[in-house]
Each structure stands twice: as structure tokens, then as C-alpha cells.
Amino acid sequence: MTTQRPTQSGLMRRVPVLLLVAGLGALLWSCDSANESGYDVEVPVIEETNLDGQTKILLPISVPVSLSDSNPRYDLSFADTTGYAGLLRTLAAEDGPPSELIMSMDELSFETDGTVDFFVRVFSRIGRISGRAVGYQPVNPASCSFTLEPNSTGADYANNVSQCLGDWLRENGIPYQFDMEVSSAGAAGSLPTAFAKSNFTKKADASFYLFTGVWNMRSENPCDFGLDAEILDAVIEGEDFFGLLNCGALALSGAGFTDSPIIISGGASIWDACDNPLTYAELPFSGLAPGNYFIRVAADENTVTTQQNIIIDFFNGDPAAFTEDLLSAASGACLNAPDVDGTGLAIVDWVHCGPIPREGNIRVVAAGFCSAN
């Protein structure tokens, strides 16, 4: 089944830049050259970050599975999925290299006298999906319900789940701290509510079944990852300063290098104090050849210069709006309630994978002149 990206994606344009890979953490600011009309300002967006593949290692997920008429569902339980947002983006990519994310069902035993239906529900443990309001009800693609024959293999199961996840991500967005619940049903079993509402037709005819194994998710190569949900804290500390200036025209610039081929993926989402999505930016699954990188992105796309193009999607195609929305979320602004007592939320994730040993780093700043209001 071919699915469409979220509606917001139709409002994007693709901009060449290497941005938001290692997070907006520790967003400190500095300024100098004060004059009568404002300040020269530099906001570190990505502090100098090591790309060695051994700093914050992404661990594989391994979950024992046992499905039967008396125990018809499982989820990822206590598995730590914090760093998997970036790898999910690699699965969501319809173009480019194959996904870095590998899924398998090992040690499979499938005892049954007929076919069995499976239903996959993907969700965010913290209720946050990139570009979506809190409370958004995801769409379940048709591929998230499938039927297995008695002679099916672990690869058959893994391929179906992989297809479901890719379609779900393209339809709904990237869930932070994702989880998935798999339900099963034989001839006498009932459909999960979400799938019953989607008019799925049962195909199972098994009178009994026992489906057991070990579900695994991992990266093909060693990965470093990050996820930062506290990036507004430092912005709030500088709120009095930023509140006096107009910083909407800050340009993004940076530099970095890698001595080995790597893949890199990341993104950032910002919500206001009422949990409405303000903006998001995504660095889709991209491959980097060894070399140096110099990045500059301003509000005017024509000013972009880069040694090697890396594609990032900005909501509404406006990189300058990202900084504005970051400051807006920190100030407690709300799209539909101007007098809210609170702040928004910004989440940044990143992942980079490749053979080790490797060396590399990256640093990105938002810099320019902030005029006095």
C-alpha cells in the first residue's frame, strides 16, 4: 500500500543543510559588538559533538514473544527505545539507501492448524509524534494487519512488521520513545478495537495457535544517538535578553568532518504551551562520504552555501521560523490561548551509524545581528 506523508509535509520545501543532527542541547548564547540598534549574537545549536560511534551507543532491542488464544498480544515492554527515532526515520525514507534498521524474529516456533491474523499498533510512550498535536489519533495503514500461513517463517513476520512500521511512519510522523503492540487472533478471536473500526476483514481460520520467538530490532552498524527534551531550559534563562531583541533573521552555519562513510538522521519538533505543534524540521536518512563540511543557511534559500549538500525539511520551508518558534515556545506562547501559564516543549533527536573505528565531529550555530525592538 502506498501512503502519503503527513499533511504538513506538503507545505515543506527541501533545503540543503547539515542541521539538528546532534541536538539543540545546552543552547547557550553569547553576544558582543553592542551598538545603538542591537547586538551580534551567536547561539550554539549543536555544541561540538563527537561522531566516533562509541560515545552514546544505541543498544539493540530484544523481546521474548509468546502469542496464543489465551495470551494474544505483546509490546516492547521495558525495552529502552529512546534512541530509535533517528533509525525510524531511516525506515520511513522511501528514497535513498536501504534502511539502517534491521528487524528479525529469531527462534520462531509456530504451532497452528490454520492461518492467524496479526495486528500492529504503533504509538509514542510519551504521547508525542513529530508535527502532530498531543492527542492526535494515528491512522493505521492496511499493512499493519496481516495474516500468516502455518509454514510462515520468522523472516515473513519481520518483513510484515517492517512494512507496517514504514507505512505508519510515512502516514503519521515519527513517535518519540516509540512502542508497538502486536495482537493476534485465530478463527474465534476478536479484532482489536482500532482494527475493527478500520473495516479490516478477518482471514484467520486456525482453531488453535502458539506463536513464540524472540523479536529483535537493531542497527546494521554501530550507532551513536541522542534525544534532548530539555532544550528550552537554556532559552528560558535568556528570555529577558531575547525578549528585548528581534532575532528572527539569525542564519545557521557550521562545520564538521568524518573520516569514514556514515549515515546520519535526525529531527526537531516544537510544541507550544497548549501542546499544539509549532514547527518541526527533519534531516531524512542521508549518507555522508569522508570529508569536511561547511554549512550556511539563511532565511533566503539563495544564500545557502555548502561543500556537500545534506537535505533537511523545514516545516513551511522556512528555516528562519525555527528559531522564532523556539523562542516563542520558551516564552509560553499558545496558538489558541494567549494567557497560558507555562512553556512549550521542544524535542531533538539524532543518530549516526557506520563502521568503527571512526572519527568526526560537527558544530552548528545560529548567528547574526539581533536588532533592538
N, C-alpha and C positions, 0 to 999 in steps of 0.2 A: 504494500500500500504506500502510495506517495503522499506525504503530509506536507503542510505548509509551516513555515516559521511563524512565531507569534506575530500578531498584527503590528506590534511596534517595529518589527524588523523591516517592514515595508517602508518605514519612514527614515531608515538609515541610508547613509552612503558610506562606502568603504574608503578609508583614509590610510595612506602608507605611513606607519609609525611603529616603533617598538615601545610599548607603554603598558604600565599597570601589570607588569609581569610578576614582580616580587612583592607587590603590595604598597599601600599608601601608609604603612605603619610609621610611627614616630614622625608625624607631619609637623615638624618644627619650622619656624620661619625666621628669616633674618632680613634686615633692611639697612640701607645706608643711602648716602647721597641725598639727604633731605634737602628740599628746597621749598619755595613758596607754594608749589602746586602738588606735591606728593613725594613719594619715595620710590627708589629702586628696590624691588622685592625679589627674593628667591625662596621658594617653598620646596624643600626636598620632597618629591613624590615617591621616589624609591631611593632610600639610602644605599650606599654602595653595598651590593649584595653578591655573595659568592655563588657561583654556578658549578660547584665541583661535584655535585651529585652525592655528597656524603655528609651534608650539614644537617638537614632535617629530612630523613629518609621516609618515603611513602611505603608503608608496610602492606603486604598482601592481606586480603580478606579470605577467611576460610571458615565456612559454616556447615556443621553437620545437618543433614536433611533427612526427615522421615515423614512421608505423606501417606495417609491411608484414609479409609472412610471414617475411622474414629479420631484421626488427627490430620485434618485436611489442609492445614496451612502452616507456613513458616515465614519468618522475616530475618533480617540480618542481625537481630538480637543485639548483643553488646559489641559487635564489631565496630571499630573506630573508622568511620567513613569521612572524617573531617577533611582530608586532603584530596578527595576524589573529584571535586568539582571540575578541576582542570582536565582530568582524564575523561570525565563525562563529555567535556567539550570535544575531545578528540573523537569520541564515538558519534557525536552529533554532526560532525563535519561530513557533508555529502561529497565534497571535492577534496583533492589532495591525497596525501599518503594514507595507507590503511591506519586504523585506529591503533594507538599505543596500548589500549586496554584489552586485556585477554581474559576471557571467561571460560570456565570449564566445569563440568560435573564429573568428578572422579569417583572411582569405586562404585559405579552405578549398579544397583540391583533393582529390576523392575518385574515384580511378580503380579500378573494380572491375567484375567481371562477375556480381556477385550480392550477397547480404547478408553483413554482417560483424558478429561478436559483439564487444562491449566489456565489460570488467570493471574496476571501480574499487575499489581498496583504499585506505582512509584510515588513517593512522597518525600517531603522535607521534614526532618525531625523537629526543626525549629520554625516551621511554617513559612519559610522564605524561599521564593523562586525568583530568579533574576527577571526584572522587568514586570513583575506581577504584584498586584496589591495583596496584602495579607488577607486571607480568607478566600482567595481565588480557588475555584473548583477546577482541577485539571481535567482535560479531555483524555479519555482512554482510547488510543488507537486500536484498530481492529487486530493488529499484530500482537497485542497484549493478551489475547485469548487464543489458545492453540490446542490441538489435540494430538496426542502421541499414540502410536500403534504399539502392540506388545513387544515387538522386536526393535523398538527405538533405542538409540544409544545415548550416552552422555553428551556426545557432540551434537546430536539432534536437539536435545533440551537446551544446551548452551547457545546454539545458533538462534533458536526461537526467542530466548530471553534477550540476547544481544539485539536482534531485530526490533523487539518491543522497546527496549531502552532507547535505541537510536531514534525511533519514530516518536516516542514520548518526548524526548528532549527537543526535537525539532518542532514539535507541536506546542509545547508548554514552556520551555525555558530550562535553565539549569537550577536544580534544587540544591540548596546548601545543607550540608550534613544529610545527604540523601539516604533513603532506605527503600527497600522494596519488599512487599508482602506477596507471596505466591500461594494461591489457593488451588485446590484440586477437587475434582468431583467425578465419581463414576455414574452409572446409569441412574442410581437412586439419589444421588447428591443434589443439593440445591445450589443455584448460582449465587455468587457474591452479589450484594445489592447493586454495586456500581455497574456490574456487567449485565445484570438483569435489566437495568434501566437503559442499557445501550442496545437492547434488542439482539443480544448475542443468542444464537440458536445452539442448544446443546447437541453435541455429537457423540458423547461418551456412551458406550454400551456395556462397560465392564460391571460385573456384579460384585467383584472384589478387586482390590489392588493394594500393593505395598511398594512404594517408590522410595528408595533410600540411596544415599551417596554423600559426597562432600562437595559443596558449592564453593568455587574459588573465583576471585577477581584479583588481578594483579597487573602491573605494568610490564611490558616486554623488556624494558631496560631499567636500570636503577634511576629513581626519580627523587628530586628534592621538591618539597611543596611548602605552601604557606596559606593560611587563611586568617585574616585580621578583621575582627568585628568591632574594634575599638578605635578606629582611626579618627573619629570625630572628637575624641577627648582632647587631643592636642590643638585642634582647631578651636574648640570652645575656650581653651586657655588664652588664645589670641583674639577672641571675639571683639574685645574693645578696640584693638588695633584695626582689625579688618572692617569693623563697623564704621570707621571714620574714612575709609578709602574705597575707591572704585577699582576692584582688581579683576574685572571681567575680561580684560584683554591679555592676561598672562599667557605666554607661549610656553609650550612644553619642549624641553630639549634634554639630550642625554648622550651618553657614550657607554660602550661596553665592548667585550670581546669574548670569543670562545675559541679554544684550540682544538675542539673536536666537533663533529656534527651532532647537533642536539635537536629535539623537538621542544617546543615551548607553547604554552597555552595559559590563558588567564582571563580575568574579568573583574569588573567592579559594579556594584549595584547600590543605589542610594534611595532611601525612603524618607518621606517627611515625618513629622511628629504624629501624623494621623495614619501612618502605615500605607500611604499612597506612594507608588513608585514615582520618583522624580526623574531619574535618568539611569542609564547603565551603559557600560562600554565593554566590548568583548574583543579579546585577542584570540581569534579562532586558531585551531591547531595549525602550527606553522613549523617548517623546518629551517634551521639555521646552519649554513656551511661555516667552517672555521674562518675567522676573520674579525676585523674591527667594525664597530657600528657607531654612527653618529646620527643623532636624531634631532629634528626640529619640527615642531608642529605649532602653527598659529591658527587663529580663527579663520584666516583666509587660506584655503587649501593650496592656492598658488604659491605660497611662501614655503611649502614643505620641501626640505632637502634631506636626503638620507643616502648613506653609502649602499645599503641593501634594504629593499623595501620589505617591511613586515606589515601585514594588513590588520587593521583594527576597525571594528564597527562602533561608531558613536551613535547613541540614540539621537534621532533627528539630524544626524550628520553634522553635529556642531561640537567640536572639541572644546571650545571656549566655555560652553554651557556647563561642562562637567565641574569646573572649579566653582562656578556660580552656585550650582546646586549643592555642592559640598558645603559651602559657607551657609547656604540657606537652611540645610538640614541641621547644621550645628546651632543655628540661631533659634530653632524651634518653630520655624515657619510651617504652615499647614495649608494645603490647597483649598480645603473647604471649611476651615475653622480658624480664623486669624488669631484668636486669643488662646492658644493651646499652651499649657504649662508643661514643657518637656522638650525633648530633642528627637531628631530623627535617628536613622541607623544607616551606616554605610558598611558594606562587606566587600572585601577584596580577596580574591583567591588567585593562585598561580601554581604552575607545575612546570618543571623542565626535566627531560629524560634523555638518556643517551649512555653510550658505553663509558665505563670508568676504567682507569683514572682519567680525569679531565680537569681542565682549569678554565676559569672565566669569571666575569663579573659584569655588572650593569649598574648604572646610576642614572636617574631621571629627575629633573627639577621642573617646576613651573616658575618661570622668571619673567620679569618685565617691570614696567613702570605702573605703579598704582597711584592714580590721581586722587586728590582730595575731593570729597563730596561737596 
